């Protein structure tokens, strides 16, 4: 459902209908990058997992509880399979679209992130063993894998069509877009790119060219068959933007992205990501049906403003205090400190990561 109707609504729908694909790909790559960029030399698996869960689960549980309340108010059925898979963030392993998006729709990506976090302490030592040449080779393979996955889904995965007579099935969509072992390719790509930057082997990329490259990729991605525009194929277009942001932070380059307001918005972005869909979908359901385009557009901006207020509260009174109390790394008794370049750049980068 659109907030704007008619040709105007169709125009904006055509522009932004695929916006979620490169955005999710960007944050999957960024997650792997930041965790590698800020990795502590003597970190333990339990400590790492504890910090990640403290970061993710409290906000998720708040958003989940709000979703339950909204569903009860709307008299939507609370099905056990949707409820418990979403509660425990395992819904992305279920190849059923109603389960994947049945509660808070955006939480499916957290299901993938939990899998990434569980895998990271095992993946990082393996990637660290690679030479620069090996890192470049692995990066090339990882960029090609999503296209191969889309080809396999196109030719070998059947199932129930999303729309009667449509070319895309539920199973194809799940396999390419939602399935955690497929999406981890982008996360590992972030690990590889971080290792290349830290080793000094990555060419310097400016923020403006990287942003233009990402926008151009967004436009081009919309021109290929839909199945091939989903999932990790967008990683090729957003990867330079991750590199540009990292090198700018490491070099202390002046940037609007380092301003206090942008950093604060970055800190709030995880909570905003979790709640914004609730505001928008609720407004679409209960408010905008009989509104003029102007009133509907004002309602949309009101939803975004409300999401910002709630995300500020969640970050300030839930996420930040819990991370400060339980999520800090325990100092090792012995061993060298983390590399200066990594620790210096990790903070501003982490501020713009929607999930880490």
Beta strands, then each sheet from edge to edge (+ up, - down):
end
